Amino acid sequence: MGVTVAEILESFYGMKNGRYPKGVLYLLPTEHHMQRVSQTKIQPLIDENSGTLQKWIEKTDSIAQKRIGQANFILHGMGSRISLKSYSVDSVRFDELEEIEDWTHVALAEERMSHSEVQWLGKTIQGGSVHRFSVPSLPEYGINSFFAGKSSDSGMGYEIEPSDQRYWLLKCPACGEYTCLEDEFPECIIEISAKDQKAIRVCRKCHGELDISKGEWVAKKTGQRAVGFHISQLFSAYVNPWKLLDQYRKKKNLSTLYNDKIGIPYIESNARIEMAEVLSLCGTQRPLTSFPGPCAMGVDQPKEEGQNFHVVIAYKKSEQLKQVIFVDIRTTWADLDNLMRSFNVSRCVVDGLPDQDKARAFAERFPNRVFLSYYAEKQKGAYRWNEKDFTVSSDRTESLNASTAAIHDSKVIFPQKSEEMVTFAKHCHNMARKSQEDKDTGQVRQIWVKTGADHFRHAWNYCLIALEEVAVCRDKTMTPPPPPQNLAKSYAVNLDFNKRYQGNNVFRPTKPPHGSKLE
């Protein structure tokens, strides 16, 4: 039984037995996805359970609503905010949480339970119960941020508190040791016969064969408010462990292996910028307050008036090498005017939104030098400059790929390490590329998502777009950075919580799986 079916059945039984007297709001990424779940999962469940579900559920013509007594089971796509405001329920289920595009809808949906009180696992939960489930993709993003926690941008504490992180631990019949297969993969699987495609799961201590039915759920982080369960094909009775091991050894579709099958976030080497990468490219030159240029400037607008503009200014040392000379924040459009003059900026790219009127006025003060940037999803190839409207359009994924490659390939020199450069590096790290399937067409595309504050990341992206139209500056005064280090790595995130096992007698300190990277 899959998680989706289990959650649907628990919802129906909870409504029937009074746990959810108002009902359950079941959310999916899109309306198309909602209709598919209703037709392929919910209706077959009702048809196959004539003695229970068919008797309980009142006949309705709507595929999006099922009623048991006074309780409603409501299916809804996350694409619209309007109808979300009209529901009052006791529980909200987020199916395929990883695919949500507008996270403001999440808070709006949870508000539907503000006056609810639910009994769950022997506890009274004020404000209803929330179930979130999905295949993970990136660390501190989507479902993983709720399971393992999400650090605050300040680095102090959590923005999202972690769950208690329960894993299915197998007890060895020979030595009594407990093994967490996710922590020990791939060493926890031993091949018996490649010809017969046979392998066994083994104890981490004595390498005796393990029985996947002989285990228990154990929390790695006790005392947390949220309960989290990690589901993996490593202990599935329907998955051949040899195939998992074979896929790992062949390095074939590793993101699918780790994300979809083992349930661990995984990042390809070119899909994220590490903070250490950025800081390794810092030279000894202090940030400048002026420069003869010609320079390029990238500006990320604040969401609201009075907040910070994030600015990056650079010039070309050669056609391949870029020199960044200014990384800082400003608070007004007038400040940007001053920077244009002080650094002889010949091309500036500024985020066209949210304040389009003031951005356009800024462009009009510097005609043919300031351009408003707009991302176009399906645009391919070169950036499109419109000198009549002072706009530039680009494919979001392609442009972010290019600005990522500039750092991965050490084609940029940054100013000396400073507080601003550390913030810049953090913002660069707070974006990662992942695959996304269009729920309507089934087409898979690559997208960049934010996992934290990313303002300087976009300013850097805009700066590189602007540099495409700036001539090489022959300045020889800037010092080179230390020899570049390629610090980008592909890794599966398998967090080590051994230091937090105090009071838990089941877990023992272990080494992380070969090839993994601790964060």
GITATA-V809883 format. One record per residue. N is the residue number from 0. RES is the residue in one letter. SS is DSSP state (hx for helix, st for strand, lp for the rest). Layout:
N&RES&SS + N&RES&SS
This chain:
0&M&lp + 1&G&lp + 2&V&hx + 3&T&hx + 4&V&hx + 5&A&hx + 6&E&hx + 7&I&hx + 8&L&hx + 9&E&hx + 10&S&hx + 11&F&hx + 12&Y&hx + 13&G&hx + 14&M&hx + 15&K&hx + 16&N&lp + 17&G&lp + 18&R&lp + 19&Y&lp + 20&P&lp + 21&K&lp + 22&G&st + 23&V&st + 24&L&st + 25&Y&st + 26&L&st + 27&L&st + 28&P&lp + 29&T&lp + 30&E&hx + 31&H&hx + 32&H&hx + 33&M&hx + 34&Q&hx + 35&R&hx + 36&V&hx + 37&S&hx + 38&Q&hx + 39&T&hx + 40&K&hx + 41&I&hx + 42&Q&hx + 43&P&hx + 44&L&hx + 45&I&hx + 46&D&hx + 47&E&hx + 48&N&lp + 49&S&lp + 50&G&lp + 51&T&lp + 52&L&hx + 53&Q&hx + 54&K&hx + 55&W&hx + 56&I&lp + 57&E&st + 58&K&lp + 59&T&lp + 60&D&lp + 61&S&lp + 62&I&lp + 63&A&lp + 64&Q&st + 65&K&st + 66&R&st + 67&I&st + 68&G&lp + 69&Q&lp + 70&A&st + 71&N&st + 72&F&st + 73&I&st + 74&L&st + 75&H&st + 76&G&st + 77&M&lp + 78&G&lp + 79&S&lp + 80&R&lp + 81&I&lp + 82&S&hx + 83&L&hx + 84&K&hx + 85&S&hx + 86&Y&lp + 87&S&lp + 88&V&lp + 89&D&lp + 90&S&st + 91&V&st + 92&R&st + 93&F&st + 94&D&st + 95&E&lp + 96&L&hx + 97&E&hx + 98&E&hx + 99&I&lp + 100&E&lp + 101&D&lp + 102&W&lp + 103&T&hx + 104&H&hx + 105&V&hx + 106&A&hx + 107&L&hx + 108&A&hx + 109&E&hx + 110&E&hx + 111&R&hx + 112&M&hx + 113&S&lp + 114&H&lp + 115&S&lp + 116&E&st + 117&V&st + 118&Q&st + 119&W&st + 120&L&lp + 121&G&lp + 122&K&st + 123&T&st + 124&I&st + 125&Q&st + 126&G&lp + 127&G&lp + 128&S&st + 129&V&st + 130&H&st + 131&R&st + 132&F&st + 133&S&lp + 134&V&lp + 135&P&lp + 136&S&lp + 137&L&lp + 138&P&lp + 139&E&lp + 140&Y&lp + 141&G&lp + 142&I&hx + 143&N&hx + 144&S&hx + 145&F&hx + 146&F&hx + 147&A&lp + 148&G&lp + 149&K&st + 150&S&st + 151&S&lp + 152&D&lp + 153&S&lp + 154&G&lp + 155&M&lp + 156&G&lp + 157&Y&st + 158&E&st + 159&I&st + 160&E&lp + 161&P&lp + 162&S&lp + 163&D&lp + 164&Q&lp + 165&R&st + 166&Y&st + 167&W&st + 168&L&st + 169&L&st + 170&K&st + 171&C&lp + 172&P&lp + 173&A&lp + 174&C&lp + 175&G&lp + 176&E&lp + 177&Y&st + 178&T&st + 179&C&st + 180&L&hx + 181&E&hx + 182&D&hx + 183&E&hx + 184&F&lp + 185&P&lp + 186&E&lp + 187&C&lp + 188&I&st + 189&I&st + 190&E&st + 191&I&st + 192&S&st + 193&A&lp + 194&K&lp + 195&D&lp + 196&Q&lp + 197&K&st + 198&A&st + 199&I&st + 200&R&st + 201&V&st + 202&C&lp + 203&R&lp + 204&K&lp + 205&C&lp + 206&H&lp + 207&G&lp + 208&E&st + 209&L&lp + 210&D&lp + 211&I&lp + 212&S&lp + 213&K&lp + 214&G&st + 215&E&st + 216&W&st + 217&V&st + 218&A&st + 219&K&lp + 220&K&lp + 221&T&lp + 222&G&lp + 223&Q&lp + 224&R&lp + 225&A&lp + 226&V&lp + 227&G&lp + 228&F&st + 229&H&lp + 230&I&lp + 231&S&lp + 232&Q&hx + 233&L&hx + 234&F&hx + 235&S&lp + 236&A&lp + 237&Y&lp + 238&V&lp + 239&N&lp + 240&P&hx + 241&W&hx + 242&K&hx + 243&L&hx + 244&L&hx + 245&D&hx + 246&Q&hx + 247&Y&hx + 248&R&hx + 249&K&lp + 250&K&lp + 251&K&lp + 252&N&lp + 253&L&hx + 254&S&hx + 255&T&hx + 256&L&hx + 257&Y&hx + 258&N&hx + 259&D&hx + 260&K&hx + 261&I&hx + 262&G&lp + 263&I&lp + 264&P&lp + 265&Y&st + 266&I&st + 267&E&lp + 268&S&lp + 269&N&lp + 270&A&lp + 271&R&st + 272&I&lp + 273&E&lp + 274&M&hx + 275&A&hx + 276&E&hx + 277&V&hx + 278&L&hx + 279&S&hx + 280&L&lp + 281&C&st + 282&G&lp + 283&T&lp + 284&Q&lp + 285&R&lp + 286&P&lp + 287&L&lp + 288&T&lp + 289&S&lp + 290&F&lp + 291&P&lp + 292&G&lp + 293&P&lp + 294&C&st + 295&A&st + 296&M&st + 297&G&st + 298&V&st + 299&D&st + 300&Q&lp + 301&P&lp + 302&K&lp + 303&E&lp + 304&E&lp + 305&G&lp + 306&Q&lp + 307&N&lp + 308&F&st + 309&H&st + 310&V&st + 311&V&st + 312&I&st + 313&A&st + 314&Y&st + 315&K&st + 316&K&lp + 317&S&lp + 318&E&lp + 319&Q&lp + 320&L&lp + 321&K&st + 322&Q&st + 323&V&st + 324&I&st + 325&F&st + 326&V&st + 327&D&st + 328&I&st + 329&R&st + 330&T&lp + 331&T&lp + 332&W&hx + 333&A&hx + 334&D&hx + 335&L&hx + 336&D&hx + 337&N&hx + 338&L&hx + 339&M&hx + 340&R&hx + 341&S&hx + 342&F&lp + 343&N&lp + 344&V&st + 345&S&st + 346&R&st + 347&C&st + 348&V&st + 349&V&st + 350&D&st + 351&G&lp + 352&L&lp + 353&P&lp + 354&D&lp + 355&Q&hx + 356&D&hx + 357&K&hx + 358&A&hx + 359&R&hx + 360&A&hx + 361&F&hx + 362&A&hx + 363&E&hx + 364&R&hx + 365&F&lp + 366&P&lp + 367&N&lp + 368&R&lp + 369&V&st + 370&F&st + 371&L&st + 372&S&st + 373&Y&st + 374&Y&st + 375&A&lp + 376&E&lp + 377&K&lp + 378&Q&lp + 379&K&lp + 380&G&lp + 381&A&lp + 382&Y&lp + 383&R&st + 384&W&st + 385&N&st + 386&E&lp + 387&K&lp + 388&D&lp + 389&F&lp + 390&T&st + 391&V&st + 392&S&st + 393&S&st + 394&D&lp + 395&R&hx + 396&T&hx + 397&E&hx + 398&S&hx + 399&L&hx + 400&N&hx + 401&A&hx + 402&S&hx + 403&T&hx + 404&A&hx + 405&A&hx + 406&I&hx + 407&H&hx + 408&D&lp + 409&S&lp + 410&K&lp + 411&V&st + 412&I&st + 413&F&st + 414&P&lp + 415&Q&lp + 416&K&lp + 417&S&lp + 418&E&hx + 419&E&hx + 420&M&hx + 421&V&hx + 422&T&hx + 423&F&hx + 424&A&hx + 425&K&hx + 426&H&hx + 427&C&hx + 428&H&hx + 429&N&lp + 430&M&st + 431&A&st + 432&R&st + 433&K&st + 434&S&st + 435&Q&st + 436&E&st + 437&D&lp + 438&K&lp + 439&D&lp + 440&T&lp + 441&G&lp + 442&Q&lp + 443&V&st + 444&R&st + 445&Q&st + 446&I&st + 447&W&st + 448&V&st + 449&K&st + 450&T&lp + 451&G&lp + 452&A&lp + 453&D&lp + 454&H&hx + 455&F&hx + 456&R&hx + 457&H&hx + 458&A&hx + 459&W&hx + 460&N&hx + 461&Y&hx + 462&C&hx + 463&L&hx + 464&I&hx + 465&A&hx + 466&L&hx + 467&E&lp + 468&E&lp + 469&V&lp + 470&A&lp + 471&V&st + 472&C&lp + 473&R&lp + 474&D&lp + 475&K&lp + 476&T&lp + 477&M&lp + 478&T&lp + 479&P&lp + 480&P&lp + 481&P&lp + 482&P&lp + 483&P&lp + 484&Q&lp + 485&N&lp + 486&L&lp + 487&A&lp + 488&K&lp + 489&S&lp + 490&Y&st + 491&A&st + 492&V&st + 493&N&lp + 494&L&lp + 495&D&lp + 496&F&lp + 497&N&hx + 498&K&hx + 499&R&hx + 500&Y&lp + 501&Q&lp + 502&G&lp + 503&N&lp + 504&N&lp + 505&V&lp + 506&F&lp + 507&R&lp + 508&P&lp + 509&T&lp + 510&K&lp + 511&P&lp + 512&P&lp + 513&H&lp + 514&G&lp + 515&S&lp + 516&K&st + 517&L&lp + 518&E&lp
